[in-house]
């Protein structure tokens, strides 16, 4: 029984060491040349410039549609994660699993219809 735990311990150790090696290696061999352009803030396709003193506390609004598109993409991407194993095991699950999947897809279709009806998918 201890040899089974030994194998698990070896794999756990490898799971920690394997990703740690490239991270540590990148810290050692990366170029270390900081300059002003690398320290500048850049987000959502907008470059910030040096603002005058009175405008430094101005809140810059970003379009919410970028985030809505990302969220809708994530929802339908996760849907595929649930659909694939269901499709693979469909023959062994029976008719109840088909009803469950129809309900799951129905909820997602209602969410898509809601987003479409409220104009969340229009890029204007």
N, C-alpha and C positions, 0 to 999 in steps of 0.2 A: 504494500500500500504506500509506503514511503517513496518508492521509486516513481509512482504516479505523480505524487506531489512534487518530486524533484523535477520531473519533466515540465510540469506547470510552472515551477519556479524559474526554470531555465527560459521558458518562453516569455514569462513576465519580465525577466531581466533583459532579454533581447528586445522586448517591446519598449523598454525604456531607453536602452543604449542605442538602438538603431536610429531613431529620430534625433537623439541628442548629439550624435557624431556630426551630422551635417550642420546643425545649429552652432556647435562649438567651432567647427571648421570655418564657417562663414564669419564668425567673430574674429578669427585669427587672420584670414587672408583678405578681408574686405578692404577696399581703399578708404582711407580716413582723411578726406579732404573736404571738411565742411566749408561752405560759403553761404553768402546771403541768399542766393536763389534757392538753395536746398532747404533753408530754414523758413522760407516763405509759406504762408498758408494757401492751400489750393483745395477747393472743394466744389464739387458739382459743376465743373467747367468754368468756374469764375475765379479769376485771380484777384486777390486783394492787394491794393496799393497802399502806400503810406498816406493816410488821411490827415487832414489838418487836426489840430487839437480839439476843436469843437465837434468834429464828426467822428471821433474815435469810438464813441459809445453808441453809434447808430446800429440798429438791428437790421441785418440784411435778410430779406425774405427769399426763400427758395420755393420753387414750384412744387407743390405737394404731389402733382401727377407723377413725378419720378418715383416717389415712394409708393404710391398706389399701384403703379405698374409692377414694381418689384414685389409687393405683397401679393398681388394677384398671380404673378408668375410662381412665387413660392407655393401658394395654395395648390395650383395645378401641377406643380412639380412633385409635391408630396403625394398628390393623388396617384401619380404613376407609381410611386413607391408602394402604395397599398394595392394597386391593381395588378401589378406583376405577380406577386406571390399568390394572389387569389386565382389568377388565370392559370398558373402552373399547377395548382392543387385543385382545380375546379372539378375534376372527375371524382375525387374522393370526398368532396365537401357535401354534396347533396343539394336539393332544391332550396333549403333554407338559406344557404350562403348566396344563392342567386338573388333572393329577395332582399337580403341585407345589402348586397352590392347595388341593387337598383335603388334602394333608399339612399345609400351613400352618394351615388351619382346624381340622384334627384336633388339632394341638398346642395351639391356643388353647382348644378345647373341653375337652381333658384338663385344662388349667390351671384353667378355670372349674369343672369338676367337682371338682377337688382343693380349690379354695377353698370351694366349696359344702359338700363333705363334712366339711371341718374346721371348719365353722361361721363362716367368715370373713365371710360375707355377712349374718349375723344381727345386728340392731341391738338388743342387749339390754344 
